[in-house]
Amino acid sequence: MNSATTTKSLSIFSAGIWVLLILTAGILGYAYADAIEYMVNRWNGSEEYGYAYLIPVITAFLIWQRRFEIQRVGIRHSYAGLVLVALGGLLLFLGTMATTHTLSQYSIVIVIMGLALTFLGWSAFRLAFAPLFLLFFMVPLPPFVFNTLSNQLQLISSEIGVAVIRLFGISVYLEGNVIDLGSYKLQVVEACSGLRYLFPLASLSFVAAYIYKGALWKKAIIFLSSAPITVLMNSFRIGVIGVLVEYGGPGQAEGFLHDFEGWVIFMACIAILILEMAVLAKIGKRKMTLSEAFGIDIPEPPEDDVPRKRVKPAVPGYLAIGVALLTVWGVEHASSSENIVPDRRLFVGFPMEFGNWAGREDRLESIYLQALKLDDYIMADYRNGKGQQVNFYAAYYADQAAGEAAHSPRACIPGGGWLIRNHEVVPVEGVEVLGRSLEVNRMIIAKGDFRQLVYYWFQQRGRVITNEYWVKGYLFWDALTRNRTDGALVRLTIPIQPGQDLADAEEALREFAGLVVPKLGPYVPE
C-alpha cells in the first residue's frame, strides 16, 4: 500500500461526529429508558441472566480489538443505517403500544446496529457486525418461549438424571420432573432446568467461535455444541445430587453444596468447550495448537506515521437525530395510552350447582400462584348423579402483556408426570360460545395406569382460541388496536376409570361443557 492510499483510507471520527453520535444516543436513551430498566430488572431478578452485564463490555472490547482494521478500511456514512434505526424505533413504538417488553428490548440492539452502520459505513460495519450481534444474547427471552423451553429442559434433564442414578444401582422412579428415591422426592424445578448454564455458555461459545481461527464449520460446531453440553452436564449434576441424597440424606440437595455443585458443573462445561476447540484445531488440512487457534490478539498500531484524515459529519449523521426525535415522539404517544381492564364478576361467586352437577371449590397452593401470576381463578370438582367427576379450572388475567400470561396446559401437564397420549383440536357438538361452535384442544393424558380426558381453550377478548401462538398474535394486535390484554384459560378434566369406555367420559365432559360455558360470560368479558 502506497503512502497516498494509506492517507486516504486511515480515518478517525472528528469532534463533530462524536457530538452527533452522543446527542443521538442520548435522545434514544431517553426513549428506551423504560425498556432498559425492565431489562435490567430481569437481569437482577433471574439467575439465568446474571451474565448479561458482561455482554456490552465484551462487545466494546471486541470492537476495540479491531479498531485499526476499521480505520484501515475507511469510515464512511451510510443512509442504510437510518433504515435500521427507523425499524428499531418502529419496534419500540409497537412494543410500547402493546406493552410487550421483549419487542422493545430487541429493538435496542437493532437501533445500536443502525447507528453503527450510519456512522461507520458498510465496510467498517462488517468488521463490527459479529460483536454487535452478541448484544442479542443480553435480551431476555419472551416469557412464553422461556417457560416452554424451561419445562422441556426439566423433563429431559430429569430423564437423563434418572439414568445416571440407575448407573449406581439405585432404585428410582420418575414422574414427570419428580425423581422419587423412595425416602425422598427430588423435584427438578425451573432453577434446575439448566437455563442458567445454557444462556451464559451459549454467549461464551459465540465469543469463542468468533475468536477461533478456523473454518466456518468448526466455528458452527463450537457455538451449537453449547446446548448439548449444557443439557448433558446439568443432567449429570441432577443424577449426582440424587446419588448424594440416597447416601447422604436430603440435606445434600440443598444449601451450599447444591450451589457449589452448580459452579463445578458450569466450570466443567467450559472445560469441555476448551477441549472441543483443542480437538477441532487438530482436524483438517491446517493443524494448529489450541493457543494458535484460540488466542486474543492485542492490536498493534500501524507502523506508518501517515496523518489520519478526520471524517466530518455528513447528512446521514444529521438525519439520525431526526429519526431519534421521531422515535421519542412515537414512544411518548404510545405511553399515553393505558390498557383497558373491563368490569367483570369475580370467580368467588361462580355457581357451584347447575343441572345435575354439584361442585366443591378447591384452592391452589401459594407456590403455584406465584408461578402462574394470575389475577383471579376458580378450581372446583363437580360431580353428577352417576358419580362422574369433572375438574373445572379457569384462570383470568387482567393484563397479559407484561409477561404474566396464561400458561398452556401442553407445557405444564408433563411437569406433573403426565404423558400426553393424544392431542387434537375438535369441535364440541351442541356447545356454542360467542355465537359459534366451541372448539377445544382435546388431550388424553396418562400416568401409569391412570388416564384423563382434557379439554382446554383460551377465551380472550371475544375470541375462543386453541393455538398458543395465535394467542400471542391476538394479544399483541388487541393491545395495539384496542388497548386490551385481558383473557382467560379454561380447562376441563375428567378421569377415565379403568375399564371405562372412553365414549362415556367424552359424553359427560361434553355435557358439562355445555352447562359451564354459558356461565362464563360475566366472568370472562368479551
C-alpha positions in Angstrom: 0.0 0.0 0.0 1.5 3.3 -1.0 1.5 6.5 1.0 -1.3 8.2 -0.8 -3.6 5.2 -0.4 -2.8 4.9 3.2 -3.6 8.6 3.8 -7.0 8.2 2.2 -8.0 5.0 4.0 -7.0 5.7 7.5 -9.5 7.9 9.2 -11.0 8.7 12.7 -14.1 10.5 13.9 -13.9 14.3 14.1 -15.3 16.1 17.2 -18.4 17.0 15.2 -19.2 13.3 14.6 -18.8 12.5 18.2 -21.2 15.3 19.1 -23.8 14.0 16.7 -23.3 10.4 17.9 -23.6 11.3 21.6 -26.6 13.6 21.0 -28.4 10.9 19.0 -27.6 8.2 21.6 -28.8 10.5 24.4 -32.1 11.1 22.7 -32.6 7.4 22.0 -31.5 6.6 25.6 -34.4 8.7 26.8 -36.8 6.9 24.5 -35.6 3.5 25.7 -35.4 4.3 29.4 -38.3 2.1 30.4 -37.3 -0.8 28.2 -33.7 -0.7 29.6 -35.0 -0.5 33.2 -37.3 -3.5 32.7 -34.4 -5.5 31.1 -32.0 -4.7 33.9 -34.7 -5.7 36.4 -34.9 -9.1 34.6 -31.1 -9.4 34.9 -31.3 -8.7 38.6 -34.3 -10.9 39.3 -33.2 -14.0 37.4 -30.1 -16.1 37.8 -30.4 -17.1 34.1 -29.5 -13.6 33.0 -26.9 -12.6 35.6 -24.2 -12.8 32.9 -25.9 -10.1 30.8 -24.0 -7.2 32.4 -20.8 -8.5 30.8 -22.2 -8.6 27.2 -21.9 -4.9 26.4 -18.4 -4.9 27.9 -17.3 -7.8 25.7 -18.9 -6.3 22.7 -17.0 -3.0 23.3 -13.7 -4.9 23.7 -14.1 -7.0 20.6 -14.8 -3.8 18.5 -11.9 -2.0 20.2 -9.7 -5.0 19.2 -10.4 -4.4 15.5 -10.2 -0.6 15.7 -7.2 -0.4 13.4 -8.8 -2.7 10.8 -11.9 -0.5 10.9 -9.8 2.6 10.4 -7.9 0.9 7.6 -11.0 0.0 5.5 -12.3 3.6 5.9 -15.2 5.1 7.8 -18.0 6.5 5.6 -21.5 7.4 6.5 -24.4 5.2 5.2 -28.1 6.0 4.6 -28.9 2.3 5.1 -28.2 2.6 8.8 -31.1 5.1 9.1 -33.4 2.4 7.9 -32.3 0.1 10.7 -32.6 2.9 13.2 -36.1 3.7 11.9 -37.0 0.0 12.1 -35.8 -0.2 15.6 -37.8 2.9 16.5 -40.9 1.4 15.0 -40.5 -1.8 17.0 -40.1 0.3 20.1 -43.3 2.1 19.3 -45.2 -1.2 18.7 -43.7 -2.7 21.8 -44.7 0.3 23.9 -48.3 0.3 22.5 -48.7 -3.4 23.2 -46.6 -3.2 26.4 -44.6 -6.1 25.0 -41.2 -5.6 26.7 -39.3 -8.2 24.6 -40.1 -6.4 21.4 -38.8 -3.1 22.8 -35.6 -4.8 24.1 -34.8 -6.4 20.8 -35.2 -3.0 19.1 -32.4 -1.7 21.3 -29.9 -3.9 19.6 -31.3 -3.1 16.1 -31.0 0.6 16.8 -27.4 0.2 18.0 -26.6 -1.7 14.8 -28.3 1.0 12.8 -26.3 3.8 14.4 -23.1 1.8 13.8 -23.9 1.4 10.1 -24.9 5.0 9.8 -21.7 6.4 11.2 -19.2 3.7 10.1 -20.5 2.7 6.6 -20.7 -0.8 5.2 -17.1 -1.8 5.0 -16.3 -0.9 8.7 -19.7 -2.2 9.9 -19.0 -5.7 8.6 -16.0 -5.8 10.9 -18.1 -4.8 13.9 -21.2 -6.9 13.0 -20.4 -10.1 15.0 -19.6 -8.2 18.2 -22.7 -6.1 17.8 -24.8 -9.3 17.2 -23.6 -10.6 20.6 -25.8 -7.9 22.2 -28.9 -10.0 21.3 -27.7 -12.5 24.0 -28.3 -9.9 26.7 -32.0 -9.7 25.8 -34.3 -11.9 28.0 -36.3 -14.4 26.0 -40.1 -13.8 25.8 -41.8 -15.4 28.8 -43.8 -17.9 26.7 -40.6 -19.1 25.0 -38.7 -19.1 28.3 -41.4 -21.2 30.1 -41.8 -23.7 27.3 -38.0 -24.2 27.0 -37.6 -24.5 30.8 -40.4 -27.1 31.0 -38.9 -29.2 28.2 -35.4 -29.0 29.6 -36.6 -30.0 33.1 -38.2 -33.2 31.6 -35.1 -34.0 29.5 -32.7 -33.4 32.4 -34.9 -35.5 34.7 -34.9 -38.5 32.4 -31.1 -38.4 31.8 -30.5 -37.7 35.5 -32.5 -40.8 36.5 -30.4 -42.8 34.0 -27.3 -41.6 35.8 -28.7 -42.5 39.2 -29.6 -46.0 38.0 -26.0 -46.5 36.9 -25.1 -46.6 40.6 -27.6 -49.4 41.2 -30.1 -47.2 43.0 -33.8 -47.9 42.5 -35.6 -44.7 41.4 -39.0 -43.8 39.9 -39.6 -40.8 37.6 -42.9 -39.0 37.4 -42.6 -36.0 35.0 -39.9 -33.9 36.7 -40.2 -35.5 40.1 -37.5 -38.1 40.9 -38.8 -40.5 43.6 -36.0 -42.1 45.5 -38.4 -43.8 48.0 -37.2 -42.0 51.1 -37.1 -38.6 49.3 -38.6 -37.0 46.3 -36.3 -34.8 44.3 -38.2 -32.2 42.2 -36.4 -30.8 39.2 -37.8 -27.3 39.4 -37.3 -24.3 37.0 -34.0 -23.4 38.6 -32.7 -26.9 37.7 -33.7 -26.7 34.1 -30.1 -25.8 33.0 -31.0 -22.4 31.5 -28.8 -20.6 34.0 -25.9 -22.6 32.4 -27.2 -22.6 28.8 -27.6 -18.9 28.4 -24.1 -17.8 29.6 -22.4 -20.8 27.9 -24.2 -20.0 24.6 -22.9 -16.4 24.9 -19.4 -17.6 25.8 -19.3 -20.2 22.9 -20.4 -17.5 20.5 -17.5 -15.3 21.5 -15.2 -18.4 21.4 -16.4 -19.2 17.9 -15.8 -15.6 16.8 -12.2 -15.6 18.1 -11.4 -19.1 16.9 -9.1 -19.2 13.9 -10.5 -22.0 11.9 -13.0 -23.0 9.2 -16.6 -21.8 9.4 -17.9 -25.3 10.1 -15.6 -25.5 13.2 -17.0 -22.2 14.5 -20.5 -23.5 13.9 -19.8 -26.7 15.9 -18.2 -24.7 18.8 -21.3 -22.5 19.1 -24.0 -25.1 18.5 -22.4 -27.6 20.9 -23.2 -25.3 23.9 -26.8 -26.7 24.1 -26.0 -30.5 24.3 -23.0 -29.8 26.6 -25.3 -27.9 29.0 -28.1 -30.5 28.9 -25.8 -33.4 29.5 -23.8 -31.8 32.3 -26.9 -30.4 34.0 -28.5 -33.9 33.8 -25.3 -35.4 35.3 -25.5 -32.8 38.1 -29.1 -33.9 38.9 -28.0 -37.5 38.8 -25.1 -36.8 41.2 -27.4 -34.9 43.6 -29.8 -37.9 43.5 -26.9 -40.3 44.4 -25.7 -38.0 47.2 -29.3 -37.7 48.6 -29.5 -41.5 48.6 -26.3 -42.0 50.6 -26.0 -38.7 52.5 -29.6 -37.6 53.2 -31.9 -34.8 51.9 -29.5 -32.1 53.0 -27.3 -32.9 50.1 -29.9 -31.4 47.7 -30.0 -28.0 49.4 -27.8 -25.1 50.5 -24.2 -24.5 49.8 -23.4 -28.0 48.4 -26.2 -27.6 45.9 -24.9 -24.2 44.7 -21.3 -25.5 44.8 -22.2 -28.4 42.5 -23.7 -25.9 40.1 -20.5 -23.9 39.8 -18.5 -27.1 39.4 -20.7 -28.2 36.6 -20.5 -24.8 34.8 -16.7 -24.9 35.0 -16.8 -28.4 33.7 -18.9 -27.2 30.7 -16.2 -24.6 30.0 -13.5 -27.2 30.2 -15.4 -29.4 27.7 -15.7 -26.4 25.4 -12.0 -25.8 25.6 -11.2 -29.5 25.0 -13.5 -29.4 22.0 -11.7 -26.5 20.5 -8.4 -28.2 21.0 -9.6 -31.3 19.2 -11.0 -29.3 16.3 -7.7 -27.5 15.9 -6.0 -30.8 15.2 -8.6 -31.7 12.5 -8.4 -30.6 8.8 -5.6 -29.6 6.5 -4.3 -26.8 8.6 -3.5 -28.3 12.0 -2.8 -25.9 14.9 -2.3 -25.9 18.6 -5.0 -24.6 20.9 -3.0 -21.4 21.6 -2.6 -20.8 17.8 -6.3 -21.5 17.1 -7.7 -19.6 20.0 -5.9 -16.6 21.2 -6.9 -13.0 21.9 -4.8 -10.7 19.9 -3.9 -7.3 21.3 -3.8 -5.0 18.2 -0.6 -3.1 17.4 -0.9 0.4 15.9 0.1 0.8 12.3 3.8 1.1 11.7 3.5 4.1 9.3 3.1 7.6 10.7 0.8 8.8 8.0 -1.5 11.5 9.3 -5.1 10.3 9.7 -7.9 12.2 7.9 -10.7 13.1 10.2 -14.1 12.2 8.9 -16.5 15.1 9.2 -20.3 15.0 9.9 -22.4 14.1 6.8 -26.1 14.2 6.0 -26.9 10.7 7.4 -25.5 11.7 10.8 -27.7 14.8 11.0 -30.7 12.7 9.9 -30.1 10.2 12.7 -31.0 13.0 15.2 -34.3 13.5 13.3 -35.1 9.8 13.4 -34.2 9.7 17.1 -36.5 12.6 17.9 -39.3 10.9 15.8 -38.8 7.8 17.9 -39.2 9.8 21.2 -42.4 11.3 19.9 -43.8 7.9 19.0 -42.9 6.5 22.4 -44.5 9.4 24.2 -47.6 9.0 22.2 -47.7 5.2 22.8 -47.1 5.6 26.5 -50.1 8.0 26.9 -52.5 5.1 26.2 -53.3 2.7 29.0 -54.7 -0.8 28.8 -58.4 -1.1 29.5 -59.4 -3.6 32.1 -63.2 -4.4 31.6 -65.6 -4.8 34.5 -66.3 -8.4 35.4 -67.6 -10.7 38.2 -65.1 -12.4 40.5 -64.9 -16.2 40.4 -65.7 -16.3 44.1 -69.3 -16.0 43.1 -69.3 -18.7 40.4 -72.2 -21.1 40.8 -71.4 -24.5 42.5 -74.6 -26.2 41.1 -76.0 -26.4 37.7 -78.0 -29.1 36.0 -77.3 -32.4 37.8 -73.8 -31.3 38.7 -72.7 -30.1 42.2 -69.3 -28.6 42.8 -66.8 -28.3 45.7 -64.2 -25.5 45.4 -60.5 -26.1 45.8 -57.5 -23.8 46.2 -54.1 -23.6 44.6 -51.0 -23.7 46.8 -49.1 -20.4 47.1 -46.1 -21.8 45.2 -48.3 -22.3 42.1 -50.0 -19.0 42.4 -46.6 -17.2 42.4 -45.6 -19.1 39.3 -48.9 -18.5 37.4 -49.2 -14.8 38.3 -53.0 -14.8 37.6 -55.4 -12.2 38.9 -58.4 -14.4 39.6 -59.2 -18.1 39.2 -61.6 -20.9 40.1 -60.8 -24.6 40.6 -63.5 -26.9 41.6 -64.5 -30.6 41.3 -68.1 -31.2 40.1 -70.0 -34.5 40.4 -73.1 -35.6 38.7 -75.7 -38.2 39.8 -73.8 -41.0 38.1 -70.7 -40.3 40.3 -68.7 -38.9 37.4 -66.3 -36.1 38.4 -65.0 -33.1 36.3 -62.3 -30.8 37.4 -63.1 -27.2 36.3 -60.3 -24.7 36.2 -60.4 -21.2 34.8 -57.6 -18.6 35.2 -58.2 -14.9 34.5 -55.5 -12.4 33.7 -56.3 -8.6 33.6 -53.1 -7.7 31.8 -51.1 -10.3 29.9 -48.7 -8.0 28.1 -46.1 -7.7 30.9 -45.1 -11.3 30.9 -48.0 -12.5 33.1 -49.9 -14.7 30.6 -51.9 -17.9 30.7 -49.7 -21.0 30.9 -50.5 -23.6 28.2 -51.5 -27.0 29.7 -49.4 -28.6 26.9 -46.3 -27.1 28.6 -47.4 -27.6 32.2 -49.0 -31.1 32.2 -45.8 -33.1 31.5 -44.2 -31.4 34.6 -46.7 -33.2 36.8 -45.6 -36.6 35.5 -48.4 -37.0 32.9 -47.7 -38.1 29.4 -49.8 -36.6 26.5 -51.0 -39.7 24.6 -53.2 -37.8 22.1 -53.8 -34.2 21.2 -56.1 -32.7 18.6 -58.4 -29.7 18.0 -62.0 -30.8 17.9 -65.5 -29.1 17.9 -67.7 -29.8 20.9 -71.1 -30.7 19.4 -74.0 -28.8 20.7 -72.0 -26.2 22.6 -71.8 -22.7 21.4 -69.7 -19.8 22.7 -69.7 -16.2 21.4 -72.2 -17.2 18.7 -70.2 -20.1 17.2 -69.5 -23.7 17.9 -66.9 -24.3 20.7 -63.6 -25.7 19.5 -61.2 -27.1 22.1 -57.8 -28.7 22.5 -58.6 -32.4 23.3 -56.0 -34.4 25.0 -55.7 -37.8 26.6 -53.1 -37.9 29.2 -51.7 -40.8 31.2 -49.7 -41.5 34.3 -49.0 -45.2 34.8 -52.4 -46.9 34.6 -54.4 -43.7 35.2 -55.8 -41.8 32.2 -57.7 -38.5 31.9 -59.5 -36.7 29.2 -58.8 -32.9 29.0 -60.5 -30.1 27.1 -58.9 -26.6 27.2 -59.2 -23.4 25.3 -58.2 -19.7 25.6 -61.2 -17.4 25.9 -59.9 -13.9 25.4 -61.5 -10.6 24.4 -64.4 -12.0 22.3 -62.4 -14.9 20.8 -62.0 -18.6 21.5 -58.5 -19.7 20.6 -56.9 -23.1 20.6 -53.5 -22.3 19.3 -50.9 -21.0 21.8 -49.1 -18.9 19.1 -52.3 -17.3 17.9 -53.0 -16.3 21.5 -49.8 -14.3 21.4 -50.6 -12.8 18.0 -54.1 -11.7 19.0 -52.7 -10.4 22.3 -50.3 -8.1 20.5 -52.9 -7.0 18.0 -55.6 -6.2 20.6 -53.1 -4.4 22.8 -52.2 -2.3 19.8 -55.7 -1.6 18.5 -58.0 -2.0 21.5 -55.7 -1.3 24.5 -56.8 -4.7 26.0 -54.7 -7.7 27.0 -57.2 -9.4 29.4 -58.3 -13.0 28.9 -58.7 -16.4 30.4 -57.6 -20.0 30.1 -60.4 -22.6 30.6 -59.6 -26.3 31.3 -62.0 -29.2 31.9 -60.6 -32.6 33.1 -62.4 -35.9 33.7 -60.7 -39.2 34.8 -61.1 -42.3 32.6 -61.7 -45.1 35.1 -60.0 -48.5 34.5 -62.3 -50.4 32.1 -64.5 -47.4 31.4 -65.4 -46.7 27.8 -63.8 -43.5 26.6 -67.1 -42.5 25.0 -68.8 -42.4 28.4 -66.2 -39.9 29.7 -66.4 -37.9 26.5 -70.2 -37.7 26.8 -70.0 -36.5 30.4 -67.4 -33.9 29.6 -69.4 -32.5 26.7 -72.5 -32.3 28.8 -70.5 -30.4 31.5 -69.0 -28.1 28.9 -72.5 -27.3 27.5 -73.6 -26.3 31.0 -70.5 -24.3 32.2 -69.7 -22.4 29.0 -72.8 -20.2 29.1 -72.0 -19.3 32.8 -68.6 -17.8 31.9 -69.8 -14.7 30.2 -69.9 -12.3 33.2 -66.6 -13.7 34.5 -64.7 -13.6 31.2 -65.9 -10.4 29.5 -66.0 -10.1 25.7 
